[in-house]
Amino acid sequence: MNADIHKFKYLWDGSEPGWALLHINAGDENEIPDYFVFNTATRQGVIFEDESEFNEVVKTMLEEGVRVVLEGNGF
């Protein structure tokens, strides 16, 4: 079942610049990647209450080529 993620399109379509995926556990090669959706300019994050919705948003952001950043470097 696919979640309706159209309301989050601004996270990957460029209409609101600065959105990225913070790869939280990049240092652990044995873990499945864990991400946090946030804006690099405003430092605003998005909290999802629905896990399937979150997973669909992250999948779409990765497919659309949204920037992935690592912890450190000011994040």
mmCIF file of the N, C-alpha and C atoms, coordinates in Angstrom:
data_MODEL
# 
_entry.id   MODEL 
# 
loop_
_atom_site.group_PDB 
_atom_site.id 
_atom_site.type_symbol 
_atom_site.label_atom_id 
_atom_site.label_alt_id 
_atom_site.label_comp_id 
_atom_site.label_asym_id 
_atom_site.label_entity_id 
_atom_site.label_seq_id 
_atom_site.pdbx_PDB_ins_code 
_atom_site.Cartn_x 
_atom_site.Cartn_y 
_atom_site.Cartn_z 
_atom_site.occupancy 
_atom_site.B_iso_or_equiv 
_atom_site.pdbx_formal_charge 
_atom_site.auth_seq_id 
_atom_site.auth_comp_id 
_atom_site.auth_asym_id 
_atom_site.auth_atom_id 
_atom_site.pdbx_PDB_model_num 
ATOM 1   N N  . MET A 1 1  ? 0.837  -1.181 0.000  1.00 0.00 ? 1  MET A N  1 
ATOM 2   C CA . MET A 1 1  ? 0.000  0.000  0.000  1.00 0.00 ? 1  MET A CA 1 
ATOM 3   C C  . MET A 1 1  ? 0.883  1.246  0.000  1.00 0.00 ? 1  MET A C  1 
ATOM 4   N N  . ASN A 1 2  ? 0.714  2.092  -0.986 1.00 0.00 ? 2  ASN A N  1 
ATOM 5   C CA . ASN A 1 2  ? 1.494  3.313  -1.089 1.00 0.00 ? 2  ASN A CA 1 
ATOM 6   C C  . ASN A 1 2  ? 0.791  4.456  -0.369 1.00 0.00 ? 2  ASN A C  1 
ATOM 7   N N  . ALA A 1 3  ? 1.565  5.182  0.411  1.00 0.00 ? 3  ALA A N  1 
ATOM 8   C CA . ALA A 1 3  ? 1.037  6.346  1.123  1.00 0.00 ? 3  ALA A CA 1 
ATOM 9   C C  . ALA A 1 3  ? 0.880  7.504  0.135  1.00 0.00 ? 3  ALA A C  1 
ATOM 10  N N  . ASP A 1 4  ? -0.086 8.380  0.396  1.00 0.00 ? 4  ASP A N  1 
ATOM 11  C CA . ASP A 1 4  ? -0.269 9.574  -0.419 1.00 0.00 ? 4  ASP A CA 1 
ATOM 12  C C  . ASP A 1 4  ? 0.710  10.630 0.075  1.00 0.00 ? 4  ASP A C  1 
ATOM 13  N N  . ILE A 1 5  ? 1.773  10.824 -0.676 1.00 0.00 ? 5  ILE A N  1 
ATOM 14  C CA . ILE A 1 5  ? 2.837  11.728 -0.241 1.00 0.00 ? 5  ILE A CA 1 
ATOM 15  C C  . ILE A 1 5  ? 2.877  13.019 -1.051 1.00 0.00 ? 5  ILE A C  1 
ATOM 16  N N  . HIS A 1 6  ? 1.853  13.257 -1.854 1.00 0.00 ? 6  HIS A N  1 
ATOM 17  C CA . HIS A 1 6  ? 1.825  14.442 -2.708 1.00 0.00 ? 6  HIS A CA 1 
ATOM 18  C C  . HIS A 1 6  ? 2.020  15.738 -1.914 1.00 0.00 ? 6  HIS A C  1 
ATOM 19  N N  . LYS A 1 7  ? 1.499  15.785 -0.695 1.00 0.00 ? 7  LYS A N  1 
ATOM 20  C CA . LYS A 1 7  ? 1.606  17.003 0.117  1.00 0.00 ? 7  LYS A CA 1 
ATOM 21  C C  . LYS A 1 7  ? 3.048  17.319 0.519  1.00 0.00 ? 7  LYS A C  1 
ATOM 22  N N  . PHE A 1 8  ? 3.948  16.343 0.344  1.00 0.00 ? 8  PHE A N  1 
ATOM 23  C CA . PHE A 1 8  ? 5.359  16.537 0.688  1.00 0.00 ? 8  PHE A CA 1 
ATOM 24  C C  . PHE A 1 8  ? 6.234  16.807 -0.537 1.00 0.00 ? 8  PHE A C  1 
ATOM 25  N N  . LYS A 1 9  ? 5.625  17.040 -1.673 1.00 0.00 ? 9  LYS A N  1 
ATOM 26  C CA . LYS A 1 9  ? 6.372  17.229 -2.921 1.00 0.00 ? 9  LYS A CA 1 
ATOM 27  C C  . LYS A 1 9  ? 7.417  18.344 -2.825 1.00 0.00 ? 9  LYS A C  1 
ATOM 28  N N  . TYR A 1 10 ? 7.140  19.342 -2.007 1.00 0.00 ? 10 TYR A N  1 
ATOM 29  C CA . TYR A 1 10 ? 8.080  20.455 -1.831 1.00 0.00 ? 10 TYR A CA 1 
ATOM 30  C C  . TYR A 1 10 ? 9.448  19.994 -1.315 1.00 0.00 ? 10 TYR A C  1 
ATOM 31  N N  . LEU A 1 11 ? 9.498  18.803 -0.732 1.00 0.00 ? 11 LEU A N  1 
ATOM 32  C CA . LEU A 1 11 ? 10.764 18.288 -0.197 1.00 0.00 ? 11 LEU A CA 1 
ATOM 33  C C  . LEU A 1 11 ? 11.734 17.872 -1.301 1.00 0.00 ? 11 LEU A C  1 
ATOM 34  N N  . TRP A 1 12 ? 11.226 17.581 -2.505 1.00 0.00 ? 12 TRP A N  1 
ATOM 35  C CA . TRP A 1 12 ? 12.116 17.128 -3.576 1.00 0.00 ? 12 TRP A CA 1 
ATOM 36  C C  . TRP A 1 12 ? 11.951 17.886 -4.894 1.00 0.00 ? 12 TRP A C  1 
ATOM 37  N N  . ASP A 1 13 ? 10.918 18.723 -5.031 1.00 0.00 ? 13 ASP A N  1 
ATOM 38  C CA . ASP A 1 13 ? 10.702 19.342 -6.343 1.00 0.00 ? 13 ASP A CA 1 
ATOM 39  C C  . ASP A 1 13 ? 11.398 20.690 -6.534 1.00 0.00 ? 13 ASP A C  1 
ATOM 40  N N  . GLY A 1 14 ? 12.084 21.190 -5.500 1.00 0.00 ? 14 GLY A N  1 
ATOM 41  C CA . GLY A 1 14 ? 12.822 22.443 -5.633 1.00 0.00 ? 14 GLY A CA 1 
ATOM 42  C C  . GLY A 1 14 ? 11.994 23.682 -5.342 1.00 0.00 ? 14 GLY A C  1 
ATOM 43  N N  . SER A 1 15 ? 10.699 23.529 -5.080 1.00 0.00 ? 15 SER A N  1 
ATOM 44  C CA . SER A 1 15 ? 9.867  24.701 -4.811 1.00 0.00 ? 15 SER A CA 1 
ATOM 45  C C  . SER A 1 15 ? 10.214 25.353 -3.474 1.00 0.00 ? 15 SER A C  1 
ATOM 46  N N  . GLU A 1 16 ? 10.776 24.581 -2.545 1.00 0.00 ? 16 GLU A N  1 
ATOM 47  C CA . GLU A 1 16 ? 11.313 25.100 -1.287 1.00 0.00 ? 16 GLU A CA 1 
ATOM 48  C C  . GLU A 1 16 ? 12.750 24.599 -1.179 1.00 0.00 ? 16 GLU A C  1 
ATOM 49  N N  . PRO A 1 17 ? 13.720 25.413 -1.560 1.00 0.00 ? 17 PRO A N  1 
ATOM 50  C CA . PRO A 1 17 ? 15.117 24.986 -1.597 1.00 0.00 ? 17 PRO A CA 1 
ATOM 51  C C  . PRO A 1 17 ? 15.672 24.599 -0.226 1.00 0.00 ? 17 PRO A C  1 
ATOM 52  N N  . GLY A 1 18 ? 16.693 23.761 -0.246 1.00 0.00 ? 18 GLY A N  1 
ATOM 53  C CA . GLY A 1 18 ? 17.446 23.441 0.950  1.00 0.00 ? 18 GLY A CA 1 
ATOM 54  C C  . GLY A 1 18 ? 17.120 22.107 1.590  1.00 0.00 ? 18 GLY A C  1 
ATOM 55  N N  . TRP A 1 19 ? 16.075 21.420 1.142  1.00 0.00 ? 19 TRP A N  1 
ATOM 56  C CA . TRP A 1 19 ? 15.712 20.159 1.772  1.00 0.00 ? 19 TRP A CA 1 
ATOM 57  C C  . TRP A 1 19 ? 16.717 19.074 1.433  1.00 0.00 ? 19 TRP A C  1 
ATOM 58  N N  . ALA A 1 20 ? 17.027 18.270 2.428  1.00 0.00 ? 20 ALA A N  1 
ATOM 59  C CA . ALA A 1 20 ? 18.034 17.214 2.273  1.00 0.00 ? 20 ALA A CA 1 
ATOM 60  C C  . ALA A 1 20 ? 17.684 16.055 3.204  1.00 0.00 ? 20 ALA A C  1 
ATOM 61  N N  . LEU A 1 21 ? 18.422 14.976 3.037  1.00 0.00 ? 21 LEU A N  1 
ATOM 62  C CA . LEU A 1 21 ? 18.317 13.819 3.925  1.00 0.00 ? 21 LEU A CA 1 
ATOM 63  C C  . LEU A 1 21 ? 19.599 13.728 4.732  1.00 0.00 ? 21 LEU A C  1 
ATOM 64  N N  . LEU A 1 22 ? 19.470 13.743 6.037  1.00 0.00 ? 22 LEU A N  1 
ATOM 65  C CA . LEU A 1 22 ? 20.614 13.552 6.917  1.00 0.00 ? 22 LEU A CA 1 
ATOM 66  C C  . LEU A 1 22 ? 20.745 12.061 7.174  1.00 0.00 ? 22 LEU A C  1 
ATOM 67  N N  . HIS A 1 23 ? 21.856 11.484 6.730  1.00 0.00 ? 23 HIS A N  1 
ATOM 68  C CA . HIS A 1 23 ? 22.118 10.051 6.920  1.00 0.00 ? 23 HIS A CA 1 
ATOM 69  C C  . HIS A 1 23 ? 22.679 9.871  8.327  1.00 0.00 ? 23 HIS A C  1 
ATOM 70  N N  . ILE A 1 24 ? 21.798 9.507  9.236  1.00 0.00 ? 24 ILE A N  1 
ATOM 71  C CA . ILE A 1 24 ? 22.117 9.483  10.657 1.00 0.00 ? 24 ILE A CA 1 
ATOM 72  C C  . ILE A 1 24 ? 23.143 8.416  11.032 1.00 0.00 ? 24 ILE A C  1 
ATOM 73  N N  . ASN A 1 25 ? 23.029 7.243  10.471 1.00 0.00 ? 25 ASN A N  1 
ATOM 74  C CA . ASN A 1 25 ? 23.895 6.131  10.879 1.00 0.00 ? 25 ASN A CA 1 
ATOM 75  C C  . ASN A 1 25 ? 24.915 5.752  9.801  1.00 0.00 ? 25 ASN A C  1 
ATOM 76  N N  . ALA A 1 26 ? 25.433 6.726  9.096  1.00 0.00 ? 26 ALA A N  1 
ATOM 77  C CA . ALA A 1 26 ? 26.362 6.460  7.995  1.00 0.00 ? 26 ALA A CA 1 
ATOM 78  C C  . ALA A 1 26 ? 27.627 5.745  8.443  1.00 0.00 ? 26 ALA A C  1 
ATOM 79  N N  . GLY A 1 27 ? 28.016 5.898  9.703  1.00 0.00 ? 27 GLY A N  1 
ATOM 80  C CA . GLY A 1 27 ? 29.237 5.270  10.190 1.00 0.00 ? 27 GLY A CA 1 
ATOM 81  C C  . GLY A 1 27 ? 29.113 3.787  10.453 1.00 0.00 ? 27 GLY A C  1 
ATOM 82  N N  . ASP A 1 28 ? 27.916 3.247  10.443 1.00 0.00 ? 28 ASP A N  1 
ATOM 83  C CA . ASP A 1 28 ? 27.705 1.830  10.723 1.00 0.00 ? 28 ASP A CA 1 
ATOM 84  C C  . ASP A 1 28 ? 27.321 1.107  9.435  1.00 0.00 ? 28 ASP A C  1 
ATOM 85  N N  . GLU A 1 29 ? 28.292 0.461  8.815  1.00 0.00 ? 29 GLU A N  1 
ATOM 86  C CA . GLU A 1 29 ? 28.072 -0.200 7.537  1.00 0.00 ? 29 GLU A CA 1 
ATOM 87  C C  . GLU A 1 29 ? 27.115 -1.387 7.637  1.00 0.00 ? 29 GLU A C  1 
ATOM 88  N N  . ASN A 1 30 ? 26.892 -1.916 8.834  1.00 0.00 ? 30 ASN A N  1 
ATOM 89  C CA . ASN A 1 30 ? 26.019 -3.076 9.007  1.00 0.00 ? 30 ASN A CA 1 
ATOM 90  C C  . ASN A 1 30 ? 24.553 -2.706 9.197  1.00 0.00 ? 30 ASN A C  1 
ATOM 91  N N  . GLU A 1 31 ? 24.257 -1.431 9.265  1.00 0.00 ? 31 GLU A N  1 
ATOM 92  C CA . GLU A 1 31 ? 22.888 -0.962 9.490  1.00 0.00 ? 31 GLU A CA 1 
ATOM 93  C C  . GLU A 1 31 ? 22.235 -0.543 8.178  1.00 0.00 ? 31 GLU A C  1 
ATOM 94  N N  . ILE A 1 32 ? 20.935 -0.706 8.126  1.00 0.00 ? 32 ILE A N  1 
ATOM 95  C CA . ILE A 1 32 ? 20.149 -0.150 7.024  1.00 0.00 ? 32 ILE A CA 1 
ATOM 96  C C  . ILE A 1 32 ? 20.179 1.364  7.202  1.00 0.00 ? 32 ILE A C  1 
ATOM 97  N N  . PRO A 1 33 ? 20.375 2.127  6.127  1.00 0.00 ? 33 PRO A N  1 
ATOM 98  C CA . PRO A 1 33 ? 20.450 3.589  6.265  1.00 0.00 ? 33 PRO A CA 1 
ATOM 99  C C  . PRO A 1 33 ? 19.225 4.170  6.968  1.00 0.00 ? 33 PRO A C  1 
ATOM 100 N N  . ASP A 1 34 ? 19.489 5.067  7.896  1.00 0.00 ? 34 ASP A N  1 
ATOM 101 C CA . ASP A 1 34 ? 18.437 5.758  8.640  1.00 0.00 ? 34 ASP A CA 1 
ATOM 102 C C  . ASP A 1 34 ? 18.575 7.246  8.333  1.00 0.00 ? 34 ASP A C  1 
ATOM 103 N N  . TYR A 1 35 ? 17.477 7.890  7.967  1.00 0.00 ? 35 TYR A N  1 
ATOM 104 C CA . TYR A 1 35 ? 17.517 9.275  7.523  1.00 0.00 ? 35 TYR A CA 1 
ATOM 105 C C  . TYR A 1 35 ? 16.622 10.173 8.367  1.00 0.00 ? 35 TYR A C  1 
ATOM 106 N N  . PHE A 1 36 ? 16.953 11.460 8.360  1.00 0.00 ? 36 PHE A N  1 
ATOM 107 C CA . PHE A 1 36 ? 16.133 12.514 8.932  1.00 0.00 ? 36 PHE A CA 1 
ATOM 108 C C  . PHE A 1 36 ? 15.948 13.563 7.845  1.00 0.00 ? 36 PHE A C  1 
ATOM 109 N N  . VAL A 1 37 ? 14.726 13.983 7.601  1.00 0.00 ? 37 VAL A N  1 
ATOM 110 C CA . VAL A 1 37 ? 14.420 14.982 6.576  1.00 0.00 ? 37 VAL A CA 1 
ATOM 111 C C  . VAL A 1 37 ? 14.536 16.362 7.210  1.00 0.00 ? 37 VAL A C  1 
ATOM 112 N N  . PHE A 1 38 ? 15.417 17.197 6.638  1.00 0.00 ? 38 PHE A N  1 
ATOM 113 C CA . PHE A 1 38 ? 15.586 18.539 7.204  1.00 0.00 ? 38 PHE A CA 1 
ATOM 114 C C  . PHE A 1 38 ? 16.042 19.521 6.138  1.00 0.00 ? 38 PHE A C  1 
ATOM 115 N N  . ASN A 1 39 ? 15.937 20.792 6.486  1.00 0.00 ? 39 ASN A N  1 
ATOM 116 C CA . ASN A 1 39 ? 16.318 21.858 5.574  1.00 0.00 ? 39 ASN A CA 1 
ATOM 117 C C  . ASN A 1 39 ? 17.671 22.415 6.007  1.00 0.00 ? 39 ASN A C  1 
ATOM 118 N N  . THR A 1 40 ? 18.641 22.380 5.113  1.00 0.00 ? 40 THR A N  1 
ATOM 119 C CA . THR A 1 40 ? 19.997 22.806 5.442  1.00 0.00 ? 40 THR A CA 1 
ATOM 120 C C  . THR A 1 40 ? 20.096 24.312 5.663  1.00 0.00 ? 40 THR A C  1 
ATOM 121 N N  . ALA A 1 41 ? 19.180 25.075 5.103  1.00 0.00 ? 41 ALA A N  1 
ATOM 122 C CA . ALA A 1 41 ? 19.223 26.532 5.254  1.00 0.00 ? 41 ALA A CA 1 
ATOM 123 C C  . ALA A 1 41 ? 18.526 26.992 6.534  1.00 0.00 ? 41 ALA A C  1 
ATOM 124 N N  . THR A 1 42 ? 17.363 26.435 6.807  1.00 0.00 ? 42 THR A N  1 
ATOM 125 C CA . THR A 1 42 ? 16.564 26.891 7.941  1.00 0.00 ? 42 THR A CA 1 
ATOM 126 C C  . THR A 1 42 ? 16.751 26.040 9.192  1.00 0.00 ? 42 THR A C  1 
ATOM 127 N N  . ARG A 1 43 ? 17.378 24.864 9.033  1.00 0.00 ? 43 ARG A N  1 
ATOM 128 C CA . ARG A 1 43 ? 17.549 23.878 10.120 1.00 0.00 ? 43 ARG A CA 1 
ATOM 129 C C  . ARG A 1 43 ? 16.211 23.333 10.618 1.00 0.00 ? 43 ARG A C  1 
ATOM 130 N N  . GLN A 1 44 ? 15.193 23.447 9.790  1.00 0.00 ? 44 GLN A N  1 
ATOM 131 C CA . GLN A 1 44 ? 13.872 22.921 10.107 1.00 0.00 ? 44 GLN A CA 1 
ATOM 132 C C  . GLN A 1 44 ? 13.821 21.454 9.708  1.00 0.00 ? 44 GLN A C  1 
ATOM 133 N N  . GLY A 1 45 ? 13.236 20.626 10.552 1.00 0.00 ? 45 GLY A N  1 
ATOM 134 C CA . GLY A 1 45 ? 13.072 19.215 10.239 1.00 0.00 ? 45 GLY A CA 1 
ATOM 135 C C  . GLY A 1 45 ? 11.611 18.867 10.048 1.00 0.00 ? 45 GLY A C  1 
ATOM 136 N N  . VAL A 1 46 ? 11.384 17.701 9.496  1.00 0.00 ? 46 VAL A N  1 
ATOM 137 C CA . VAL A 1 46 ? 10.022 17.202 9.320  1.00 0.00 ? 46 VAL A CA 1 
ATOM 138 C C  . VAL A 1 46 ? 9.897  15.919 10.134 1.00 0.00 ? 46 VAL A C  1 
ATOM 139 N N  . ILE A 1 47 ? 8.902  15.891 11.018 1.00 0.00 ? 47 ILE A N  1 
ATOM 140 C CA . ILE A 1 47 ? 8.626  14.707 11.823 1.00 0.00 ? 47 ILE A CA 1 
ATOM 141 C C  . ILE A 1 47 ? 7.407  14.007 11.218 1.00 0.00 ? 47 ILE A C  1 
ATOM 142 N N  . PHE A 1 48 ? 7.544  12.731 10.944 1.00 0.00 ? 48 PHE A N  1 
ATOM 143 C CA . PHE A 1 48 ? 6.463  11.935 10.377 1.00 0.00 ? 48 PHE A CA 1 
ATOM 144 C C  . PHE A 1 48 ? 5.876  11.032 11.455 1.00 0.00 ? 48 PHE A C  1 
ATOM 145 N N  . GLU A 1 49 ? 4.560  11.025 11.552 1.00 0.00 ? 49 GLU A N  1 
ATOM 146 C CA . GLU A 1 49 ? 3.891  10.146 12.498 1.00 0.00 ? 49 GLU A CA 1 
ATOM 147 C C  . GLU A 1 49 ? 3.589  8.783  11.887 1.00 0.00 ? 49 GLU A C  1 
ATOM 148 N N  . ASP A 1 50 ? 3.552  8.720  10.569 1.00 0.00 ? 50 ASP A N  1 
ATOM 149 C CA . ASP A 1 50 ? 3.229  7.490  9.862  1.00 0.00 ? 50 ASP A CA 1 
ATOM 150 C C  . ASP A 1 50 ? 4.499  6.929  9.220  1.00 0.00 ? 50 ASP A C  1 
ATOM 151 N N  . GLU A 1 51 ? 4.903  5.746  9.636  1.00 0.00 ? 51 GLU A N  1 
ATOM 152 C CA . GLU A 1 51 ? 6.156  5.154  9.153  1.00 0.00 ? 51 GLU A CA 1 
ATOM 153 C C  . GLU A 1 51 ? 6.117  4.853  7.661  1.00 0.00 ? 51 GLU A C  1 
ATOM 154 N N  . SER A 1 52 ? 4.996  4.374  7.150  1.00 0.00 ? 52 SER A N  1 
ATOM 155 C CA . SER A 1 52 ? 4.932  4.074  5.717  1.00 0.00 ? 52 SER A CA 1 
ATOM 156 C C  . SER A 1 52 ? 5.016  5.352  4.892  1.00 0.00 ? 52 SER A C  1 
ATOM 157 N N  . GLU A 1 53 ? 4.410  6.420  5.385  1.00 0.00 ? 53 GLU A N  1 
ATOM 158 C CA . GLU A 1 53 ? 4.492  7.717  4.715  1.00 0.00 ? 53 GLU A CA 1 
ATOM 159 C C  . GLU A 1 53 ? 5.948  8.202  4.706  1.00 0.00 ? 53 GLU A C  1 
ATOM 160 N N  . PHE A 1 54 ? 6.618  8.103  5.840  1.00 0.00 ? 54 PHE A N  1 
ATOM 161 C CA . PHE A 1 54 ? 8.026  8.485  5.935  1.00 0.00 ? 54 PHE A CA 1 
ATOM 162 C C  . PHE A 1 54 ? 8.869  7.681  4.949  1.00 0.00 ? 54 PHE A C  1 
ATOM 163 N N  . ASN A 1 55 ? 8.673  6.372  4.915  1.00 0.00 ? 55 ASN A N  1 
ATOM 164 C CA . ASN A 1 55 ? 9.454  5.519  4.019  1.00 0.00 ? 55 ASN A CA 1 
ATOM 165 C C  . ASN A 1 55 ? 9.240  5.885  2.559  1.00 0.00 ? 55 ASN A C  1 
ATOM 166 N N  . GLU A 1 56 ? 7.995  6.190  2.183  1.00 0.00 ? 56 GLU A N  1 
ATOM 167 C CA . GLU A 1 56 ? 7.698  6.600  0.802  1.00 0.00 ? 56 GLU A CA 1 
ATOM 168 C C  . GLU A 1 56 ? 8.357  7.938  0.472  1.00 0.00 ? 56 GLU A C  1 
ATOM 169 N N  . VAL A 1 57 ? 8.330  8.874  1.415  1.00 0.00 ? 57 VAL A N  1 
ATOM 170 C CA . VAL A 1 57 ? 8.946  10.188 1.194  1.00 0.00 ? 57 VAL A CA 1 
ATOM 171 C C  . VAL A 1 57 ? 10.458 10.023 1.006  1.00 0.00 ? 57 VAL A C  1 
ATOM 172 N N  . VAL A 1 58 ? 11.110 9.277  1.872  1.00 0.00 ? 58 VAL A N  1 
ATOM 173 C CA . VAL A 1 58 ? 12.556 9.065  1.759  1.00 0.00 ? 58 VAL A CA 1 
ATOM 174 C C  . VAL A 1 58 ? 12.889 8.382  0.442  1.00 0.00 ? 58 VAL A C  1 
ATOM 175 N N  . LYS A 1 59 ? 12.142 7.356  0.092  1.00 0.00 ? 59 LYS A N  1 
ATOM 176 C CA . LYS A 1 59 ? 12.370 6.648  -1.182 1.00 0.00 ? 59 LYS A CA 1 
ATOM 177 C C  . LYS A 1 59 ? 12.266 7.613  -2.357 1.00 0.00 ? 59 LYS A C  1 
ATOM 178 N N  . THR A 1 60 ? 11.231 8.442  -2.348 1.00 0.00 ? 60 THR A N  1 
ATOM 179 C CA . THR A 1 60 ? 11.035 9.402  -3.435 1.00 0.00 ? 60 THR A CA 1 
ATOM 180 C C  . THR A 1 60 ? 12.141 10.447 -3.449 1.00 0.00 ? 60 THR A C  1 
ATOM 181 N N  . MET A 1 61 ? 12.525 10.931 -2.284 1.00 0.00 ? 61 MET A N  1 
ATOM 182 C CA . MET A 1 61 ? 13.605 11.921 -2.229 1.00 0.00 ? 61 MET A CA 1 
ATOM 183 C C  . MET A 1 61 ? 14.904 11.339 -2.789 1.00 0.00 ? 61 MET A C  1 
ATOM 184 N N  . LEU A 1 62 ? 15.210 10.103 -2.463 1.00 0.00 ? 62 LEU A N  1 
ATOM 185 C CA . LEU A 1 62 ? 16.417 9.457  -2.995 1.00 0.00 ? 62 LEU A CA 1 
ATOM 186 C C  . LEU A 1 62 ? 16.307 9.284  -4.507 1.00 0.00 ? 62 LEU A C  1 
ATOM 187 N N  . GLU A 1 63 ? 15.155 8.847  -4.982 1.00 0.00 ? 63 GLU A N  1 
ATOM 188 C CA . GLU A 1 63 ? 14.945 8.671  -6.425 1.00 0.00 ? 63 GLU A CA 1 
ATOM 189 C C  . GLU A 1 63 ? 15.062 9.988  -7.177 1.00 0.00 ? 63 GLU A C  1 
ATOM 190 N N  . GLU A 1 64 ? 14.634 11.079 -6.554 1.00 0.00 ? 64 GLU A N  1 
ATOM 191 C CA . GLU A 1 64 ? 14.676 12.399 -7.185 1.00 0.00 ? 64 GLU A CA 1 
ATOM 192 C C  . GLU A 1 64 ? 16.035 13.085 -7.042 1.00 0.00 ? 64 GLU A C  1 
ATOM 193 N N  . GLY A 1 65 ? 16.964 12.431 -6.367 1.00 0.00 ? 65 GLY A N  1 
ATOM 194 C CA . GLY A 1 65 ? 18.320 12.968 -6.272 1.00 0.00 ? 65 GLY A CA 1 
ATOM 195 C C  . GLY A 1 65 ? 18.515 14.055 -5.236 1.00 0.00 ? 65 GLY A C  1 
ATOM 196 N N  . VAL A 1 66 ? 17.666 14.074 -4.217 1.00 0.00 ? 66 VAL A N  1 
ATOM 197 C CA . VAL A 1 66 ? 17.830 15.058 -3.141 1.00 0.00 ? 66 VAL A CA 1 
ATOM 198 C C  . VAL A 1 66 ? 19.168 14.801 -2.447 1.00 0.00 ? 66 VAL A C  1 
ATOM 199 N N  . ARG A 1 67 ? 19.805 15.863 -2.055 1.00 0.00 ? 67 ARG A N  1 
ATOM 200 C CA . ARG A 1 67 ? 21.119 15.790 -1.405 1.00 0.00 ? 67 ARG A CA 1 
ATOM 201 C C  . ARG A 1 67 ? 21.060 14.979 -0.116 1.00 0.00 ? 67 ARG A C  1 
ATOM 202 N N  . VAL A 1 68 ? 22.057 14.126 0.069  1.00 0.00 ? 68 VAL A N  1 
ATOM 203 C CA . VAL A 1 68 ? 22.208 13.353 1.298  1.00 0.00 ? 68 VAL A CA 1 
ATOM 204 C C  . VAL A 1 68 ? 23.452 13.877 1.996  1.00 0.00 ? 68 VAL A C  1 
ATOM 205 N N  . VAL A 1 69 ? 23.299 14.270 3.250  1.00 0.00 ? 69 VAL A N  1 
ATOM 206 C CA . VAL A 1 69 ? 24.428 14.797 4.023  1.00 0.00 ? 69 VAL A CA 1 
ATOM 207 C C  . VAL A 1 69 ? 24.690 13.884 5.210  1.00 0.00 ? 69 VAL A C  1 
ATOM 208 N N  . LEU A 1 70 ? 25.904 13.962 5.714  1.00 0.00 ? 70 LEU A N  1 
ATOM 209 C CA . LEU A 1 70 ? 26.315 13.149 6.859  1.00 0.00 ? 70 LEU A CA 1 
ATOM 210 C C  . LEU A 1 70 ? 26.410 14.006 8.099  1.00 0.00 ? 70 LEU A C  1 
ATOM 211 N N  . GLU A 1 71 ? 26.310 13.383 9.254  1.00 0.00 ? 71 GLU A N  1 
ATOM 212 C CA . GLU A 1 71 ? 26.501 14.104 10.517 1.00 0.00 ? 71 GLU A CA 1 
ATOM 213 C C  . GLU A 1 71 ? 27.889 14.689 10.539 1.00 0.00 ? 71 GLU A C  1 
ATOM 214 N N  . GLY A 1 72 ? 28.049 15.779 11.226 1.00 0.00 ? 72 GLY A N  1 
ATOM 215 C CA . GLY A 1 72 ? 29.297 16.526 11.207 1.00 0.00 ? 72 GLY A CA 1 
ATOM 216 C C  . GLY A 1 72 ? 29.128 17.670 10.227 1.00 0.00 ? 72 GLY A C  1 
ATOM 217 N N  . ASN A 1 73 ? 30.156 18.327 9.877  1.00 0.00 ? 73 ASN A N  1 
ATOM 218 C CA . ASN A 1 73 ? 30.083 19.447 8.932  1.00 0.00 ? 73 ASN A CA 1 
ATOM 219 C C  . ASN A 1 73 ? 28.974 20.427 9.305  1.00 0.00 ? 73 ASN A C  1 
ATOM 220 N N  . GLY A 1 74 ? 28.755 20.606 10.605 1.00 0.00 ? 74 GLY A N  1 
ATOM 221 C CA . GLY A 1 74 ? 27.741 21.561 11.045 1.00 0.00 ? 74 GLY A CA 1 
ATOM 222 C C  . GLY A 1 74 ? 26.343 21.023 11.156 1.00 0.00 ? 74 GLY A C  1 
ATOM 223 N N  . PHE A 1 75 ? 26.147 19.735 10.876 1.00 0.00 ? 75 PHE A N  1 
ATOM 224 C CA . PHE A 1 75 ? 24.805 19.156 10.952 1.00 0.00 ? 75 PHE A CA 1 
ATOM 225 C C  . PHE A 1 75 ? 24.665 18.314 12.196 1.00 0.00 ? 75 PHE A C  1 
# 
